[in-house]
Amino acid sequence: MTFDDRIAIVGVHLKLPAGIDTTDGFWRLLTDGRDVFTRGPVTDGHVSLTSHIPDAHWFAAEPFGISDYEAGLTDPQHRLLLELAWECLRTAGSGQDSVTGVFSSCSPSSFFEEILLHRPDLWARNVSQILEGTQGDYLATRIAYRLGLTGPALHIGTGCSSSLVALNQAVQALNSFQCDRALVAAASIHAPGETGYDVREGGIYSADGRCRPFSDDANGTVPGNGAAVVLLKRLEDALTDGDPVHAVVLGSAVNNDGDRKAGFAAPGLDGQLDCVTTALDVAELEPDQVSYIEAHGTGTRVGDPIELRALAKAYGPAGPGGRHVGSVKANIGHCDVAAGLFGVIKSALILTHGTVPPQINFTAPTTAHDWSDRSLHVARAAVDLRAGRDADAPLIAGVSSLGVGGTNAHVLLQDARSLIGADEAARRAPRPVVRIPGRVPYEPVVRPEAAADAAAAARAGTEAAGTAGTADPAAPVTDAQLLELFSQHTAEPVTGMDEDFFALGGDSFGLLHLLDEIDRLTGVELSVEEFMAKPTGAHVRARLDAAAAEAAPGDGAAAGTAAGPAGSSPGDAAGADAEAIRAVAGRYAGLTVAETAADPDGPVLLTGATGFVGAHVLAELLAAGRRVVCLLRGGEERRAALVGLLRPTPGWDRAREDLLACVEGDIALPRLGLDRAQYDALAEQVAWVIHSAAAVNHVYPYANLAAVNTDSAAGIVEFAATARRKTLTYLSTTAVFTTPAYAQGSEITAGPVTALPPESDGYGRSKALAEHHFRLAGELGLSAVVLRIPNVFGDRTTRRINAGDAIWSWTRAILATGHYPRSFDLSGDELFQALPGDVVARVVTREARPTGRPGCRFVNAAPNLVCSSRGMLAGLRAAGHHPEPLPDGDWYRMVAGLDPNEVWVAALAGRLSGRPETGQPQRLHRFPLDDHPAVAEVVNHNAVWSPADLAGYLAAPELAPPTALTRTEH
């Protein structure tokens, strides 16, 4: 094999559940021995199992020139791969003028199935758009068209082996010079409503929701969700262009079992064996040179033993250091057509790090395979691949993917280090990921709860159409109805009579249907040539009027009948939340981010320093020796009061005051309330902006809090982008998840909030929308962290509390009334998650501080240790209080009589008094911190949750009950 035949993997972009969207995140999942699944009970043969990608329904339509209407009719698999391809090419940088090919695969579209089943109205109006937006045949060509790529654009469909076959095709296209770069793209994303599967005797799915490849207790696979794109180049070109090299493709092979197996869907040993040996021949490798094999490994009782026998026979005895076999399906499930590509990515990471991660869910080797020849081993713990091998020996991995129907693929990879040297490989480290800007949510065209209504409406429409007959000369087609007819065959609604049919997304297929419908409704036959002369509603109207005048010159009657209703468009279905998020994106049109990064040792700009959390953050920064500029109304005049807040801090040193500066400003005003000279000078100096300021009010609606909590974020981001590129931290709240979209007790992984709290929850909604400003900051190239924190108590030394916090306001209501709602006695009723303020400050300034790399990192810094309502009552009793239970409604009515100026929750209590007691305990969200182990250790070790913890805080003087009830007799 010549040097020219080798193909370099120069770019890898992926999207998986659990917020994994980088190769680093994927590698941590593998080395930590974790999977991406959320599991529920197994009941009546149904396994409750989910692994959804939370923002799979988000899309950045604008960079591609795609209308909202077209985006709404496009399968999320297609949308996500288009975005990943864009990011992959932009991150790669070099070769933008090269001939680039696209080789794609995607699972059958559940999005398409839902439209057919539940939205026949959409199907009838948008046949061509829906087919183009959901069928795999159009995926590669869509990517090529939207990105201007002129190489081969092929969609590959061979079942589960599709993406590895696609990579084989891409390698051949590169080696035959059909293209200079090749994108291999694959996705398998299921409908978000899918929550598990039914187990059937003899089926492929695991009875307990765990995939156990090669293990003696294996009982099937589990479905997975994921999308990935890799970029390939000829190795010689990659080295010349200075590209990073993740791994090198040495050779590959594809074949089919033919009839050499028990049945169409059965695996075939001979076919798999032939495929592996052919790949070894193409790569000019000896079998004992291969040290790792990423198998298809589905965890089924039939498939795994056959594959293991084929691999053992093809590879024979292992060379020095042994040979390990693994399967990523245990970690991410079976990603259908994308499975092979994830196997390639895992193998490339293994070669890069020189480590085989542990094979999870493996208890004992399957007894259905003879392991005695020691040709294959399964890693129970991490294994150093270089152990037992020469230091400069190449590390080589094989990857298998097997499709139902018998199409097998095998690819052989080598590490870059052994080919180009360790120093050169390190110099070619992967580039910072360029994220696509402007992603917003597109709600599904079918909501599960609306399916029955949609079907009923469709049936009613069919019945009406059945009785409508043909043209009614007494009912002429109106302009509005004519525009509706046009809109049924365009990508975007036609709203004006002079708007061009083709400019709004109409095509020749839709044109023929439109002319047919006009003929059926009016009796007027328009030719294609007539319509093409001027493809507008006005032109058709003139032609219809002329035909009517010719048919009945005396009375002016015209043929026609009313067109049926068209239903709502996916663009409309995006709803108020999507519009609000789009408005955020619009704030940054034309914003230029400074090219020069700020001095990392420069001062920190802190907002909200006089607030409860902000004061703790300020104390932590000063204790660390950081210079801090506090943006305050009143500026230096408030310095003395601010220092007074800090002096009780443990270990306070007078010298820290010299590190503190106060600047008069206002986050809600343009340029942060500074004059131009102040603003520019500050923008030159500051290195890090911590945005802690917020109006914390759980009573006001969104309109009352938008300016301070949401709109001010734009000013912070613009400041961070000015003069010198600064890092950003935004202190958000777990209250952004107070919406039915995030079910009680559910696990919420780190990532952008995908459903907003309602307008009535002003605090949660305003903070959620503010988060999107910082998400966009990351997309623009700034380094940002959105840190979501729970309830915050005082530090453990002073035990100060924030009396305005919701927990303490409700506690004051209990102390003032001498009673508590009897639902507090429910077993398992969860009340809050909390951290001391000094712990929050530590996480802000240490464990979760920005890395400096472009992008926005979301961190849910909430402990999974929860204070129950019974725990709160125990804490109250430990502090010497002995409230008595009352029916919930009676207690809320009593609280409503308190003075809301002293106990602000009194303003909420009246509206809660009519809420029925469900008898069901409240469950709080859980926030897995697998991607942030340092944060997890700190927050879970320091959580405030036990009665003993609470008793110390409950003695605070701020909790002294108010003197009297104000509006209700007690």
N, C-alpha and C positions, 0 to 999 in steps of 0.2 A: 504494500500500500504506500503510495507516495504521500509526501507532506501535503500536497495540494488537495488530496482527497478528504482531508480531515475537516470537520465542521465544528466551529466554536459556538457554544451557547453564550451569547453576549448580553442577553437581557431576560429577566424573569419577573413577571408580575402576576399576582394571584389574589383571590378573594375567597375566604373561607368563613364559616361560622366562628363565633366567639371573638369577633373583632379582629381576626387574623388577616392582614392585608400586606404583609411584607415577608420576605424569606426569613428574616430574623425571628419574626413571630412564629412562623411555621416551624423553624428549627427548635425554638424553645418548647413548643408543644411536644415535639418528638423526644427531645432529651429529657423533659420533665416527666415523660411517661403518662401523658394526659390524652383525653379525647375531647371532642367538641359537642358532645350530646347533653341535652337536658332530658332526664328520664322521669317518668311517672309510673304509676302502677301497671301491672299486667292483669287485666280483668277480662274474663270470658273470651280468652283467645286473642284479645287486642293488646298490643304492646304500645304503650304511650311513650313516644320518643320523638324529639324534635332536634333539628340542627340547622335552623334557618339563618340566613344571612340577613341581619336586621335592616340593612339599607339596600337590599337587592332591588327594591322598587324605585330607588332614586336614579336620577339620570341628568346629565348635563346636555340638554338639547341644543342650546345656543351655539357652542363652539362648532357644531356640525351643520348648522343651518337647518336643523330639523324643527318643524312646527310642533307645538304642544299636542295638536290633534294627532299627528303622525306618531309622535313619541308614545302617546297613550294607547295606540293600536299595535305597538311593537313589543314582542316578547322580552321580558327582562333579561333573558339569556343573551339575546342579540344586543341589547343596549349595554349590558355590562361588558361584553367582549369588545364592543366598539370603544368603550372608554379605556379598558385595559390596553388595547392595541395602541390607542393614542398616547397613553402614558408610557408605554414601552418604547415607542419610537422617539418621543420627546426626551425621555431619560437617556436613551442611547446617544442622542445628539448627532454623532457623525453619520455620514452617508445619507443625508436627507434627500439627495438627488439620485440615489441609487434606484435601480429597478428592484422593487420589493414584491414578493409573492405572499399570498395568504392561503393557508391550509387549515380549514376549520372543521369542527364537529360540535354538535349540541344534541341534547336529549330531545325526544318528542315533546312538543309544546303542550304543557298542561294549561297554559294561558289560552291557547287556541281551543282546547277542549272545552274550557269554561265558557268561551264566547259561543261556541256551537250549542252547548247545552242550555245556557241561561240568557244569552243575549242575541236571539235570532234577529232582532231589529238592527243591531250593529252589523251582523253578518250580511243581511240583505242589502245594506247601504254601502258597505265597504269591502266587498269581496276581494278585490285585487290588493287593496292596502293591507288587509288582514293576512292574506296569503304571503305577501312579500315581507310582512313584519313578523311572521311566526314560523315559517317553514325553513328548514335547514338549507334548502337549495339556494336561498338568497342571502345566507349569512356571510360567506366569504366575499361575495360580490358587493354586498352592502359596505363591508369594511373597506374594500378596495375603492369603491366609489367615494365614500365620505372622507377617506384619507388621501385620495389621489394616488393610489398605488397601481402600477402598470404591469406587474409581473403576473404569473398564473394565479388565478383565484379559484380554488377548488374546495368543495365541501365533501368530506369523507364520511361515509356511513357504513361501518362494519360492526355495529353493536358496541360491546364494551371495549373492543380494541381500537376504536375509531381514531382516537387522538394519537396513539403510538403509530398507527398506519399513516396518519397525516404527517407525523414527523419524518417517517421514512420517505414519503413523497417529497417533502420539503428538502431533505438531504439530496435526493436524486435531482431535483430541480436546480439546486445550487451547483452540484457537481457537473451538470450538463449546461451550465451557464444560461439557463432560462431566466435566472434572477440573480441579484447580488446579495439580497437579504431575503429572509423568509420568516414570516410570522406564523407560528403554529398556535391556534386558539381553540379552546374547548371549554364547554360549560354544561353543567347539569344542575338546574335549579328548579325545585318543585314549587307548586303553589303554596303560599304562606298558610293557607287553611289546613294543610296536611299536618296531622298531629300524631302520626304513628301508622301502624299497619296491623292487619289481621294475620295471625299465624295459621298456616294450612299444612296438614300432613303431607310430607313430601315436597313442600315449598322450599325456597332458597333463603327465606328470612329467619333470623335467629329468634328463638322462642322467648328469650329474656332480654333482647335489645343490646347484646354485646357480640361483637365479631371477634372470633378467636382463631386466627389463621394458624395452622399447623399444630394446634393443641388437641389433646385427646378428648377434651370436653367441648370441642367446637360443635355448634349446632346451626350454623347459618350465618349469613351476612346481614348488614343493616344498610338502609339507603342513606346516601350522603348528598350534600349540596356543595358546590364549589365551581369556580371559574379560574382559568389560568391562561396566560399567553407567554410564550417564549420566543425570543428573537435569535435567529441563526445567521451566521455568516461563514464564508470560507475562512479557515483559520489564518491563512496567510494575509487575507484582507483585514481581519480583526487585529492582528498584530501590527500591521502597517498603520491602521487608524487609531491605535492606542486604546482599543476597547477592553473593558473587563472581560475575563474569560471564566465563566462559572464551571465549565467542564467542556470536554471535547468529544464529539461523536466519532468513534473509530469505524463503525460499520453497523448495518442493520439488515433485517430480512423480514419478509412477509410471505405467508403461504396460507393454504386452507387444508383442513383435514380431509376434504372430499367425503367419500363414503366409508372411511376407515374408522368408524366409531359406531356406538350403539344406536344413536338417533341424532336427528338434526340438532337438538339443543345440547347434546351430550359432549363432554370434552374428549379429545382424541390424543392418545399418548404418542402415536407415530408422527402425527402432524406437528405436535409441539417439539418433539425431538428433532425432526428435520429442520424446523425453523431456527432453533438454537444453533445447530451445527452449521447451517448456512451462514448465519450472522458471524460466527467465529471465523469461518473461511473468508468472508468479505473483509473482516477487520484484520485478517492475517494474525490471529492470536492463537496461542496454545491455551487449552482450557484451564490449566493450573495457574495461569497468570491472573485469572479473575478471582477477586477476593470477596466480592459481595454480589448478591443477586436480589433485586427487588422483584418478587414474584407477583403473579396476579392475585393469589392468596385471598380468596373470598371467605374462607372459614366454613366452607360447606364440606360435608362428610365424603362426598364423591369427588368433587373437583380438586381439592387440595392434594389428596394422595396421588392422583393421576399426574398432576403437575410436578409434585416432588419426585416421582419416579422418572419422568421425562428429564428433569433438570439433573438428577443424579447420574442418569445414563449418559447425557450429553456432556457433562462437565467432568465426571469421573473423580479420581482422588484430588484433594485440594493440595495446593502448593504450600510453601512456608507461610506460617501465620494463619492457615486455615481458610475456610470460606463460609460466610454467614448468609443466611437467607432471611428475608423479612417481608412484611406487607403493610403498607400505610393504611389499608382499609380498617385496621383495628382502631386507628386514631381518628379518621375522618369519614369512615363509612365507604360504601361503594358508590363512587361518583360516576357510575355509568360510563358514558363515552369519554369523560375527562379523566378516568381512572389512570390510564397509561401515562398521561402527561404529568399528573401528580407523582407517579412513580419515578419519572425522570427527574423532576425537581428534587424529590427526596434524595435520590441517588447522587445528584450533583452536590447537594449539601453534605452528604456523607463523605464524598471524595474531597471536598473543600476543607472540611474540618478533620478529616482522617479518623472519624469516629462513627461506629455503628450504634445508633440509639437503641434502648431496650425495646423488645417486642412486647407490647402490653397485651394483657388478657391471655398470656401464655402460661399454662400451669405445668403440663407434661407433654412430651412429644407424642404425636398421634401414633397409635399402635398399628394404623393402617399403612404405615410406611416403614421400610427397613432402613434404619439409620446406622447400621453397623459398619458400613463402608466409610463413614465419617467424611463423606464428600460435602455434606451440608450441616450447618449448625444454626441454632436459633439463639439469638442474644437475649439472655434474661436481664442483663445489666449492660451498661455502655461498654463498648469494646474498642480498644485502640487498634485501628487497622494497620498501623505501621509496626506494631510489636511483632517481632519475629521475622521482619523483612529488612532488606538492605535500606539504608536511609534514603537512597536516591531511586529506589525501585518504584515503578509506576503503580498507582492504585487504579484498579479497573473494576467496573461494575457492569453487570448485565441487568436489563429491565425487560420483563415479560408482560404482555397484555393479550388476553384471550377473549375473542368475541363469540357470543352465541351464534351458531351457524358455522363456526369453525375457522374464522380468519384469525390467524395467530401472528403476533409481531414480537420481535426481539431486537433490542438496541444495546450496543456496547459503548460505554463511556470511559474516558480516562481523566484523571485529575490534571489541572493546568500546571500545578507546581512541578510535576515530574517532566513536563514537556518544555516549559519555558523558564524554569528555575524559580526557586522560592522568592527571591527578591523581586523578580519581574512580576510574578503572580500577585505579590502583595502590593506592588505599585499600581497594579490594574484592579484595585478594589472596586466593587460596584459603586456606581455614582449615586448621589442622593436622588430619591424618587421624585419625579415631577408629577404632581397631582393635577388632574383636570379641574378647572374652576367651574363654579356655577351649578353644582349638583342640587337638585330639588326633588321632593317626592312626587311620584305620579301614582295616585291611588288606583287600585285594580279596577278594570272596567266591570268586573263582577264582584260584588260583595256577597259573601255567603248568605247573609240574612235577607238579601234582596233577590235571591235566585228565584224563589217561588213567585214573588210579585212580577218579576221580569217574564217568567214563563206564562203567567196568567195574562199579562198585557199582550204578549206575543199572540196567544191564542185568540184574544179578543180582536186583535188587529187582523188576524187571518180571517175570522168570521166576517168582519166588516168588509174586508177586501172581496170576500166571496160573494157578497150581495151587491157590491158597488156596480158591477157590470162594466160597460164601456162608457164612452163619452156621453155626457149629458149636455146637449146644446144650451140648456137654460142656465147652466152654472159655469161661466167662463173661469179659466185659471187666472188667479190673481198674481200680482208681482211677487207677493210673499211666498205663494205656493211655488212659483217658478224658481225663486231663489232656493227654496227647500229642495226642489228636484235637483238643482245644480249641486247643492251641498252634499247630497247623497253619493256623489261620485267624485268629490274632491278631497284632498287631504285636510284642508282648512275650510270652515264654513264660508259660504259666499253670502255677503251681507249687502252688496250694492249691485245695482243692475248693470253698471259699467265695469264690473270687475271681470278679469280675464279667467276663464275656466282653467286654462293650463297653468297660468301663473300661480293659482291656488292649489295645485297638486293634481289636477285632472290628468287622465291619460287616455290613450286611444281605446283601451278596453272599456273604461268608464264612459267614454263618449258614445260608443255604440249602444250601451244600455240606456243612456240618457235620451238619445234620439228615439229609441224604441218606446220609452215611456211617454215621451211627448206625443208620439204618434198614437199610442193607445188611449191617452187621456183626451186628446184634442182632435184626433182625426187628421192632423196636419203632418205630412211626411216631409221632414227636412233631410236634405242630402248632407253627407259629410263635407262636401265642398262648400255648400252654403254656410254651414256652421263654422268651418275653419276660416272663412273670409273675415268673420268678426265673432269670436267665441265668447259673447257676453249675453247676459239676460236681456239687455235692451234690444240687441239685434234679434233674438228669438221672439221677444214681445212684438216687435215691428212686423216680423214675418207672420206671427199668429194673427195679429190685427188685420193684416192685409188679406190673409186667407179667409177670415171671418167676413170681411167686407165683400169679398168676391162671392161667398156662399149665400149671403143674405143681404143684398145691397139696400134693402128698404128698411129693415128693422134693426140692423146692427147687431143681431144676436151672434154670439160666437160659441163654438163648441168648447167644452171643457168641463172638468169636475175637480173637486178639491182633492189635493194630495193628502195622504195620511200623515200623521205626526211622525217626526223622525226620531224622537227620543233624545236623550241628552248625550253629549259627546264626551269622550274621555278627557278632553281638555277642561270641560266644565267640572267633571267629576273630581278633578284634583282638589277642588274645594278651597275654603278660606285658609286652611293651614298652608297649603302649597303656595297660595298667593302671598301670604305673609312672608314665607321663606324666600320667594322670588324677589320681594321688595327689598329684603336684606341684601341679596346678591346685587341688585341694581345700584346699591350705594357705592359700589367699588368700580363701576365702569370708568376706565381711564386712570385709575390710581396706579402710580408708579412706585415700586418699592426700591429704596436706596440700594445700590450695588455694594457699597462698603459696609461691612459689619461694624457695629459699635465695639469699643474697647470693652472686653468682658469684665474688667475691673472697674468700669465706670459706675456712677451712682444708680440706685434703684428709684424709680418713680412709683410711689405708693399712693393709691386713692383709698379713701375710707379709713384713714388711720385713726380717727376718733371713734370708730365703731368698735363693737365688742371683739370681733374677729380681727379687724385691722390692727387694733392695738396690740394683740398678741403677735401678729406677724411683724409689726414694727419692732417690738422688743426682741424678737428672735434675730432679725436682721442686724440690729445694733449690737447685740451680744456677739454676733459673728464678725464684727468689725466692718460691716458694709456701710458705705455712705448712703443716706436715704434722703430723698426729696419728697415731702408730703404735700400733695395738692389739696388745699383747704380753702373754704370760704373764710376770709379773715386773715389768712396767711400767717405772718410772724406774730400777729396779735394773739393768736391762739396757741403759740408755742408753749407758753408757761402752763396752760391747762393740759396740753398734750404730755408734757414732761411729768406733770402731776399724776397722770394716769399710769406712767411707766415706773415711777419710783417704788411702788410696792412690789415690782417684779423681783423674784428671787435673784440675788447676785447683782443687783443694779449697781452700776459704777458711774460716778459723775462724769468721767471722761467720755462716756457714750454720748452725752449731749452735744459734744463737738462734731459728731458725725451726722447730726440732724439739721436739715434745713426745711423751712416751710415756705411755700409759694402760694400766693393768693390766686385762686382759680375756681372754675366751676365746670364739672364734667359735662353738664347739660348744655353748655354754650359752645359756639364755634371756637376752634383753636383752644379748647379747654378753658376758655375765659381769659386767656393771656393775650397781651398785645403781640404784634408780629415779632418784635425784637426779642421779647422774653421767650416766645414759642420757639424761634429758631435757635436761640442759645441753648435752651433746654434740650431740644432735639439733637443737638450736636453732642451733648454730654452723656445723656442717659443710656444705660446699657440694657436695662431690664425694667419692664413695666408690670407691676402687680396691681390688677384692678379688683379691689375689694369693696369699693363703694356700692351701695344699693339701698333702695328704700324697701325695708322689710315690713310688709303689711299684708296680712292674710285675709283682710276684709275687702279691700278695694278691688274693683274690676281692673282689667288690663289697661283700659284707656287712662286710668289715673296714674299708672306706674310706667307706661311705655317710655316717656321722655327720659326719665332718670335711669331706669333699669335696662332698657333695650337700645334706644336711640343713642345714648351716650357711648355705647360700645364702638360705634363707628368712629367717633372722635379719638378713642383710644387706639384703634387699629391704624387710623391715618397717622397719628403721632408716631407710632412704632415704625411706620414705613418711611418717615421723613428724615432727611439728612443722613442718618446712619441706621442700618437695619438692626432693630432691637428684638430681644426675646420678650415673650408675653406670657403672663399667667392670669387666668380669669377664675375667680372664686365663684363657683356656681353652687348648686344645691341639688340634693336628691329629690326635692319637690318638683323638679321638671318631669318626673315620671307619674305625677298624680293625674292620670287619665286612664279610662277603661282599656285603652290599647295595651297597657302594661298591667296584666292581671295580678291580683293580690297573690303574694307568695311566690311570684315567678322570679327566675334568675335573670338579671339584666347585665349583659356584658358591656364593657367599655366601648363607646362609639357614639356617633351623633344621635341625638334624640330624633325619632322618626315620626312621632305624633305629639302634637302640642296639647297642653292642658287647655281647658275651655276659657273663653273670654272672662267668665265670672271668677276664675282663679287667676287674678291679676299677677300675683307674685310668681307662681309657677310658670305661667305663660311668658311673662316678660323675661325671666331668666333663661327659659328655653330658647327664645328667639335671640337673646343676646349671645348664647353659645354659638349660634350660626354665624355671627360676625367673626368669631375667633376661628371657626372652622374655615371660613373663607380666607382669613388671614394666613392660615397654613397653606391653602391652595395657591395663594399669591406669592409664597416663598418665605414667609416669616416662620419662625419657630415658636409655636404656641402650645400651651397646656390649658385644658379646661379641667379644673379640679372640682368635682362634685363632693360636697361635704354634708354630713347629717346635722342633727342638732348639736350645738356647741355649748359646753359648760365651761366654767372657769377652770384655771389650772388646779392641780391637785393640792398645791401648797396653800393658796389663799382661799380656795373653794368659793370664789366669787361667782355669781351667776349673772346672766343677762335677763333681767326681770321682764323684758319685753318679748322673750322667746315664747313660742306657743306652749311648750311643755310647762314652763313656769307660770304662764298665765292661767292655764287650766288647773295647775296645782293651787294657785291662789284662790281659784273659784271653789275648789274642794275645801280649803281651809276656811274660806269665808262662809260657806253654807253649812259646814260640818257634815256634809254628805258627799257621796260619790255615786255615779250611775251604776246600777247593779250589773250591767254588762261587764264591768270590771272583774266580776267574780267568775267569768267564763274561763275555763281551762284553755290555755293556749292562746289567749287574746294578747296580741303583740302591740305594744304602745309606741316605742321609739327606739332609734339607734342614736348613740351620742358619743362624742369625743371631747376631752378637755381642750380648751383653747390653745394651750401651749403645744399640745400634740399636733393639732391642725397646723399651727405655725411651722412646726418642724417639718411636716410633710410638704408644705408649700415651698420652703426654702432649701430643703435637702432632697428627700426621696423622690419628689415629683417636680423638681425644677426643670425648665426647658433644656433640651440637649444642645440647642444651637442648630440642629438640622432642620431643613424646611419641613413643614407639615404641622398638623394639629394633633396632639395626643390627648385622648380623653381618659381620665382617671376617676373611677368611682371610689373615693376614699371613705367608704362607709363600712363599719365593722359588721360582721355577721353574728355577733353576740347582741341579743335583743333584750331590752327590758320589757317584760310583760306587764299587763295591768295589775296582776296579782303581785308582781315584784314591786311595783310602785306603792301598792297598799302596804306591803311589808316594810318598805322604806319609810313610809309615813309613820307607821306604828313604832319603828325603831327610833324615829326622831321625836316621839312623844305625842303624836297626833292619832286620834281614834275616830275617824269619820264613819258614818253609818250609811248603808246602801239606801237608795231610792230608785223607783222605776225611772228609766232613762228620761221619758218625757217630762215627768215631774221635776227631775233634777235640772234639765235644760231650762224649763220655765223659771225655776228658782234662780238660776244663773243669769237669765235674761234681766232679772231685776237688779243686778249689780251695776255700779257706775262704770261704764266702759272707759272712762278716763283713768280709772284705777285698775280695772281688770278688763283688758280690751276684748277678750273672748266673749264678754257679755253681748257684744254686737252681733256675734254669730249664733248665740244660743237660741234665740227666738226661732230662727229658721230650722234649727235641728230638733225642736221640741216635738214636731209632728212625725219625726222619723220612727218607723216601727222597730221594735226590738226583734232582730232576726234569730237570736239564739245561736248565731254562728260567730266564732271568734274572728277577729281581724288578723290578717296575715300581712306582714311587711315584705317588701322586696328583698331579695338577696343579691349581693354584688360580688361575683367571683373576681378575685384579683390575681388570677394565675399569671397574667402578663406583667404584673407589678409586685413581685414577691417581697421586695423591701417595704413597699407601702403596706402590703397585707400584714406583715409581721408587726409593724408599728401600730396600725389601727386596731388590730384584733387583740394585741397585748394590752392596749391602753383604753379599751372601750369602757364606757360608764354604763353599767347595766345591772349590777347586783344590788339588793336591798342595802347592803353595807355601804356601797359606793354612794347610793342616793341619800342615805341618812346624813352624811356629812354636808351635802349640798342643801338639804331640806332645812337645816338650821340657819340658813342665811337670813339676815335681817330684812332683805328685800322681799321675803315671802310672808312677812307679817300681814295678816288678813286685813282687808279694808274695814273701816269702822262701822259701816252700816250698809244695808241694802237700800236701794234708792227708789225702786218703782213697784216693788211687790212686798207684801207683808210676809214676814218669815215666821 
